[in-house]
């Protein structure tokens, strides 16, 4: 059944050869060494960071830029963190603020000149002592302190747990022809963009807490009421920690992957861990193997359904049913493939990971039809929801912008962002599958995963990769969906 106005004639049926970055030699990765101390009474995290930054660009660099995401939680920035409609849910105990202060920046024992810039003080710009040429590395030490807000968000403390997401200075991605990508925070979406790196992290915290984190915990020792954990994460693009004294745990294994569920409110944790295991198995088969040995699912105080980090996904403690837990867990786990291993600029091209992840969630239910959630119903519901959005916006505003490839700042409302990114993403990838057929579609997903593992893909990379794998020039197909020409029938 053809649901969309788009037809096959937009394809140019010529064989294509992919000339993307799949054939490159393995790039040297930057290394982060973090030494952290969490102080419960003041809700602060003191940190020293040593980054061995590798210049993987083709340009000589005289300065480096790092994101200071915690400064988005400062007073006056509430609108950048959550929409007005979500404010009560985010701040159950009233407005609360946090920030990051940088106390010292040095290299090899010498102080470096730095400034904190950007409209929201969101960027740390460090002037290097000498030019950094391509493939060279430099060691940078940054001493910082993060004050946490009382907020149900990626970074902050709530009634259930302490979320440490995007808490440390992380290097901005350098794009050829543009420079450092210094996008600010946004209440829409996940405003992040980073390169894969290696992490070695030690953290001390009150011993009553259990720790869930990215990477692999190598050791945990208790002394004088404190625990000290040593953690290592190889080839991951971010590092997240959640602490809680409420956690219970249940674990399972899928191949050589240890899956751990840290929970305190989920009414059916056994069902949730079973779904997680099925999701890893399903996505291993559909896209390619999950390349790490640990995967932590963490229930926590988070205002939206869930949030993805490498080897760790947050699941909101506010979900209403076990079906909701299942759906959110599957969606967040799909992000391990689309965001975690294959990265993209989530600020400027959110549809790339969110659209494909949401469609992957539907594919999970397609592959696991015994779970009683019908794939066809999910597609039909996406179709109805998107059409309703177009109808309502057209009626109220006289027009509707349905383009997908915009920065988070260019979506006027949260529903507009969700419909154009997730829902329309589902419809686009489903249309692609129906048009090229299952065999070519799944080959394209597997090839895309393989070609861009541990890298960042651009929209042009994705289109070129899918075109090469299917043998069709899909440029017009993608562009007509992305720029809003396609009318959903
Ligand atoms: Zn998502």
Boltz pocket constraint, residues with backbone or C-beta under 6 A from the ligand:
constraints:
  - pocket:
      binder: B
      contacts: [[A, 331], [A, 332], [A, 335], [A, 353], [A, 354], [A, 357]]
      max_distance: 6.0
